[in-house]
Amino acid sequence: SLPFLIRLFPSLLTKFVFLNFLAFPFFVDFRRPELLVNNTINLHLTTEPGITVGIWHTVPGSRGAEAQGKDQRWYEEALADAHPVIIYLHGNGGTR
């Protein structure tokens, strides 16, 4: 019956292959990364009109003491300084 269901609903195949409907770990608020990862803040960037990308900005451990208690403006300024930026692309799961 499974091949028959996949034939009728081909989108089921992509759901079961990529499992992008699951959010792991369960019951975690990914909008508050500071609860999961030290020295991290959630930001949103507008790349094109109508398209917003959510990012987490994590400063390195060497700047951890400096980042304690800082607001979003401090993190945005830290992105603009001369330090290198490493971009990690998490994939297509829909959550960070």
C-alpha positions in Angstrom: 0.0 0.0 0.0 3.0 2.4 0.6 3.9 2.5 -3.1 0.3 3.2 -4.0 0.1 6.1 -1.6 3.4 7.5 -2.9 2.1 7.3 -6.4 -1.1 9.1 -5.4 0.7 11.7 -3.3 4.3 12.2 -4.5 4.9 15.0 -2.0 4.8 12.2 0.7 8.1 10.9 -0.7 10.0 14.1 -0.1 8.5 14.4 3.4 9.8 11.0 4.4 13.2 11.3 2.7 14.1 14.7 4.1 11.9 14.7 7.3 11.7 18.5 7.2 8.5 18.5 9.2 10.4 17.4 12.3 12.0 19.9 14.6 14.7 18.4 16.8 15.3 18.8 19.7 11.6 18.7 20.5 9.9 21.5 22.4 12.7 24.0 21.9 12.1 27.7 21.0 14.6 28.3 18.1 13.7 32.0 18.3 15.6 32.2 21.6 19.1 30.7 20.7 20.7 32.3 23.8 19.0 29.5 25.8 20.8 26.9 23.7 24.1 28.4 22.6 26.2 31.0 24.6 26.8 34.4 23.1 24.2 34.0 20.4 21.3 36.3 19.2 18.5 35.8 16.7 18.5 38.3 13.8 16.4 38.7 10.6 17.9 40.1 7.4 15.9 41.3 4.5 17.7 40.0 1.4 15.1 41.2 -1.2 11.8 42.9 -1.0 9.4 40.4 0.7 12.2 37.9 1.6 13.5 37.7 5.1 16.1 35.3 6.3 16.5 34.4 10.0 20.1 34.0 11.2 21.8 33.3 14.5 24.9 35.4 15.2 27.3 33.7 17.6 30.4 35.5 18.6 33.6 33.5 19.3 34.4 32.4 22.8 37.3 34.9 23.0 34.7 37.7 22.9 32.2 35.9 25.1 32.8 38.0 28.2 32.4 41.2 26.1 29.1 39.9 24.7 27.5 39.2 28.1 24.3 41.3 28.5 24.7 43.1 25.2 21.7 44.0 23.0 21.1 43.4 19.3 22.8 46.6 18.3 26.1 45.4 19.8 25.9 42.1 17.8 25.2 44.0 14.6 28.2 46.2 15.1 30.3 43.1 15.9 29.3 41.8 12.4 30.6 44.9 10.8 34.1 44.9 12.5 37.3 43.5 10.9 36.9 40.0 12.2 36.2 37.2 9.7 32.6 35.8 9.5 32.0 32.1 9.1 28.6 31.2 7.5 27.1 27.8 8.4 24.2 26.7 6.2 22.1 24.2 8.1 20.2 22.6 5.3 16.6 22.4 4.3 15.0 21.4 7.6 13.1 24.6 8.1 14.6 25.2 11.5 18.0 26.4 12.7 
